Amino acid sequence: MSELEALRSQIEKTTLQILELLNERGQIAQEIGKMKEMQGVKRFDPVQERKLLNMIADHNEGPFTTSTVQHIFKQIFKASLELQEDDHRQALLVSRKKKPDDTIVSINGENLGDGKAHFIMGPCAVESYDQVKAVAQALKAQGLKLLRGGAFKPRTSPYDFQGLGLDGLKILRQVADEEGLAVVSEILNPYDMEAALDYVDVIQIGARNMQNFELLKVAGAVRKPVLLKRGLSATIEEFMYAAEYIHAQGNDQIILCERGIRTYEKATRNTLDISAVPILKKETHLPVVVDVTHSTGRKDLLLPATRAAIAIGADAVMAEVHPDPAVALSDSAQQMDIDQFNDYMKEVKAFAGKIEKEPANV
Ligand SMILES: C=C(O[C@@H]1C=C(C(=O)O)C=C[C@H]1O)C(=O)O
């Protein structure tokens, strides 16, 4: 064996010794973490870390400088602390870690989360019986089952149309019953929840209310599915915690909706965070919907965004349809008219059919 080879074998051996000691140290840190948990004290202990750094300085004989070894050990302290925190962090109820199987949310015969693409379509806001009826008939003709429509509208300006409120929900319910559809509609105020339950099949919590924790708790206490939209600037982690609020109250029928996030980009209304879909599918067991209307804000992008959503594994797509978008009281520029909707559905169904034959591997 050459001298180099001999040294190499020596360095490999000491590397393995360090590895063993490192993990031994990690186990001790875990034990310490458990004791801290029981005693209710903070995991990070700067006094202890300072003591160790001083000890290292006192004992360091080189060739590494004291600042170098202290730097390495600070990394070790940090990793040990993370170990303690990981052990402590309980798996969220909405997490795959807690429940490996997909949650399937069944609404009116549509099973969201069953691996097939579903569609939630309808006008931005309920404006009249005739308007909702025209859209509902178009949905029915396409074999769709889930009708969306806003009765309580959270508008940026207080002077914009605020929705028909309970009267809007009554219109939705009547039309949905006539056409065999289920109603998805947003509730803004916890006080409206009880009355709304008589009219809606799925409670929507809008993006602006994703962290309205009192509203989330109320939605968690009801026994109807909740469609939770991601907040305008919410991280995926914050989105998951918002869903956890609902689940923690006992309602596990939650559908997550990616609807675009606020970025510097102005070409679209929001930036569709398409990678959020597989991340949410991986991290949670809940069905994921993509709202292609609010994320893009552009009719010309509805079809490509829908294809992307289906291809990447979304369980459903949401989009807005209005019989006469030009006179719509909200989102006038981005809603499809009935003809556009029919063309769109034709393309989308053909695409979804192809994807279902070759499901996305997430
Ligand atoms: C292991 C402990 O927890 C943390 C990690 C430390 C380490 O790795 O040495 C030191 C202090 C704490 O920040 C401890 O408190 O002793």
The ligand as a Tripos MOL2 file, in Angstrom:
@<TRIPOS>MOLECULE
LIG
   16    16     1     0     0
SMALL
NO_CHARGES

@<TRIPOS>ATOM
      1 C1        -28.3020   19.8330   23.3430 C.2       1 LIG1
      2 C2        -28.8580   20.9460   23.8190 C.2       1 LIG1
      3 O1        -29.7130   21.7630   23.0460 O.3       1 LIG1
      4 C3        -29.2290   22.7310   22.1650 C.3       1 LIG1
      5 C4        -28.0790   22.2080   21.4360 C.2       1 LIG1
      6 C5        -26.8340   22.2780   21.9890 C.2       1 LIG1
      7 C6        -25.7500   21.3700   21.5220 C.2       1 LIG1
      8 O2        -25.8770   20.7730   20.4530 O.co2     1 LIG1
      9 O3        -24.7910   21.2300   22.2560 O.co2     1 LIG1
     10 C7        -26.6320   23.1810   23.0400 C.2       1 LIG1
     11 C8        -27.6080   24.0010   23.5230 C.2       1 LIG1
     12 C9        -28.9470   24.0120   22.9770 C.3       1 LIG1
     13 O4        -29.1130   25.1490   22.1640 O.3       1 LIG1
     14 C10       -28.6260   21.3720   25.2100 C.2       1 LIG1
     15 O5        -29.3700   22.1990   25.6890 O.co2     1 LIG1
     16 O6        -27.6720   20.8430   25.8190 O.co2     1 LIG1
@<TRIPOS>BOND
     1     1     2 2
     2     2     3 1
     3     2    14 1
     4     3     4 1
     5     4     5 1
     6     4    12 1
     7     5     6 2
     8     6     7 1
     9     6    10 1
    10     7     8 2
    11     7     9 1
    12    10    11 2
    13    11    12 1
    14    12    13 1
    15    14    15 2
    16    14    16 1
@<TRIPOS>SUBSTRUCTURE
     1 LIG1         1 GROUP 0 **** ****
